[in-house]
Amino acid sequence: MLRKVVKQVQGYRTQDGAGVSLVRVLGNQTVDLFDPFLMLDAFDSTNPSDYMAGFPMHPHRGIETFTFLSKGTMVHEDHLGTKAAIHDGEAQWLTAGSGAFHSEMPQPSKRMLGLQLWLNIPAKDKMKAEPFYHGVVNSEIQEFDLGNGKLRLLAGEYQGHKGIQGKYMPLDYYDIHLNPNSRIEFDRPGENKSIMVFTLEGDAIVSGTHVDEKTAAKLGDGNQVTIESGDQPIEIIYMASDKLNEPVAWYGPIVMNTREELIEAYTELDSGDFIKQQAKYENKV
């Protein structure tokens, strides 16, 4: 049975960080429906002044961030002195866990095209999870020839092949490119799954429903997904995880489960007691 589109959310233009122009797709208003996906921002600009201000050093707690760049370059730094960069087609997975400070600074490029996803962490792990950085570089990304396009496995599993695995939450993350008038279908069985497709470039037909560019499509129950292109090539991001079904207390860059935990986090931030554990990182570039 097809996993039909049950909800579409089209992004709106806004600014974040130090003045970065972006398209915000998911946020506080979509938490319950898209659980455990919290926030989804898209970047698409050929004007460096739209993004060069970047995201200077700031805190996070209780989440993981997965940043993917189809095109462009971004430099990550954190409170322990880690410095790493991702380039065209690469990604970075940051576990903020119990607390981390980091910055993400885009570099000038012909086009900045990509996404940042915030993934919630289970309540039992929020304050146990160690800060961790992993750069998902092109050399470790498996690519599958679809005949009419390609699928790049940035995280999780695809038809028995495994990419980087989440320690606290599973995440399947596919970068799918389809030629004009092409189609892909794959089996996605399982219950309690949260699955969405984002049209990064171009419109698509997702499980029989038209989805405009820069739109997140939430998929319902079933065991199969289909994606089709029209007269133009498209780039689609497929994301899947498990629903948490837990309360969410979210303000700014911190996501906890209760108001009391949120107040405690900001009290610790003000007092200088925010960082609990040492950060780790892989793939320094």
N, C-alpha and C positions, 0 to 999 in steps of 0.2 A: 504494500500500500504506500502510495506517495505521501511524503511529508509535505503537506500543503502549507502555503503561506497564510499565517493567521493574523499577522500584524506587520505593517510597514511604517517605518519612521524615517522621514526625510530630514537631513541635517539643515542647520541654519548657520549663517555666517556670524561669527563673534570673534572676540579676542581673548587670549589668556597668556599666562606667563608675563613677560615684560612688554607685551604688545604684539604677540604673534597672531596673525590673521589665520583663522582656521574654521572648519565646518564642524560644529558640535552635533553629534547624532544621538547618542545616548547620554542620559544624566539622571538626576534625582527622580524625574517623573517616570522613568522607565524601569526602575530597579526591580519591582515585583515581577513584571512580565519577562524580563530578559535575564533574571537571576541565573548564574552568578556574575554575568557581565554588568559592570557598573557604569563605566563611561566609555564612549567611543568618539574619538576626534579624528577628522580627516584633514590632511594637508594637501593642497594642490595650488601651486603658484609658480609663475615664471619670473616673478619680481622679488629679488632677495630682500628688499625693504619690508616685505610682508612677514618675514620670518627671522631675520638676522638678530633681532633683540633676544630671541630664544627664551629658554626657561632657566634662569639663574638658580643657584643653590636654594633648595627648598626641601621641606620634610615630607615623609610619607609614613604611614603606619597602617597595618591591617590589610594590605592589598599587594598584588603583583601587577606590574605594568609590562605589556608586550608591545614594543614599538617596531613597526615594519616600514622600511623605505623601499618602494618600488624604484624610485629615482631620488638621488640626492645623497648628502652626507650629513651625519650628526655625530657630535662628540659628547660622550658621557664622562662625567667626573663625579666622585662621591666623597664622603667625609673622611675616608681613609687614604685618599690620594690616588685611588684607581682612576686611570684615564684610558679610555678605549673609544674607538670610532666604528661606525657602521656605514656602509656605502650602498650603491645601487643593488637592490635585491636582497639585502641583508636585514637582520632584526636584532633586537636586544631584549632579554628577559630579565627584569629586575624584581626580585623578591624583597619588598620593603620590610615585611614581617613585623617584628617588634619595634622597628624604627630605623629609618635611614634618612640621610641628607644626600641629595644628588642634584646635578644640573644636566640639562640636555641642550646643547647649542648647535643648531643647524649651521652648515657652512654654505657659502655661495655656490649655486649650481644652475644649470640651464633650466631645470625644473625640479621642484621639491614636491614629490608625490608619495603619500604614505598614510599610515594610520597609527594611532596609539589606543590600545585597549587597556582598561582597568579590570582586573579579575579579582573577585573577592576571595578571601582566605577563610576557611572554617573557623568558628569561634574558638574551638579547642586549640588551634594552632597559631592564632594571631600573635600572642605574646611569646610563643616558643620558637617561632620561625626565625632563623638567622637571616640577616640581610645577605643577599647573594646576587651577583651579576653574571650573566652569561651572554656573550656576543655570538649570535647565530650567523656565522660567516658563510659565504658562498661555497667554500670547500666542503662543508659538512651538510649542505642542503641537497637532498636527493631530488632529482628531477625526472618526471615520467612523461614520455612522449605519448600523447593522446591520438596522434595521427592528424587530428584537426586542431591541435594546440598542445599545451603542456600543463602539467600540474607540478608545483614545487612544494615539497613537504617541509615546512618550517618548524613544526612541532607536532608531537603526538604520533599517530599511526595512520597509515593508508595502505589497505589491502595487504596487511601483514608486514609492511615495511615500517620501521620505527625511526622517528627523529628525536629531538630533545624531548625529555619527559618531565612533566611537572612533579615536584615532590609533594606539594600540598593539594593541588587541584589538577585533574587531567585537563589537557587542552589540545585539541586537534586544530591546526592552523594551516590551511592550504592557500597558496597563491595560484589561482587558475587563470590561464590565458587561453582564450578561444578565438580561432579565426572566424571571419564572417560566415554566417549561415551554418553554424556548427552546434554540436550537442554533446554533452557528457552526462552520464548517469552512473551512480554508484550506490551500493547498499549502505545504509546507516541504521542498523537495528539497535534496540536497547530502549529501556524505559528510564524515566527521570532524567532525560537528556534535554539540555538547552542548546538549540542549534540556530545559528543565524548566518545569513549570507549578506555581504556588503558589496554593492556595485561600485568599485573604486573608479573604474573608467568605462563608460558606455552603459546603455540600458541592457537588460537581460530578461529572459523568460525563466522564472524559477518555479519548478514543479507546476508549470502551466499558468503562472501568473506573471503579468508584466511588472517589472520593477525598474523604476527610473534610476539614472546615475546618482551616486552619492546617497543611497538609501539602504537602510538596514531592514532586511526581511526576516522576521521571526518565523521559524518552521514549527509545525505541530507534530503530533504523533504519527508514526508510520515506520517504514523500514527502507525507503528509497528516496533519493534526491535526484532531480534532473535540472540541468542548467543549459539554456540555449542562447545563442547570439543571433542578432539580426544582420543587417547589411554591413555592420562595422565590427572590427575586432573589439573584444572586451577583456577587461581584467576584473576578476571576481575574487573576493576573499571569503573563504569558508571557515567558520569558527564553531567549535562544539565543546561543551563541557558538561559537568553534572550539576543539577540544581542543588542548592544548599538548603532552601526553605528555612532560612534563619532571619531573625530581625536585623535590620540595618540601621545604624546610627552614623550619619555621614555629614561632615562639615569640612569644606575645603579639601585638603590633601589627605585627610585622615578618615578612615572608615572602621568603626567598631560595631558592637552589637547593642549597646545600651547608651543612653544619654550620660549616665554616670561614668562609663568608660571613656566617652568622648571628652568630658570635662577633665578627667584625670590626665588624659593624653595632652591636652592643651596646657594644663597646669605644669606638667613635666617639661613641656616645650619652653614655657616661660622661665622655669627654674633652672634649666640646663641639665635636667635628668632624663632627657628624652631617649638618648641612645642607650640600649641595653646590651647589645651583642656586637661583636666584630663582624664586619662585612667580608664576604668572600667574592672572588670573581674568577672568571675563566675567559680565555681568548682575548688577551690584551692585544690590541691592534695598534 
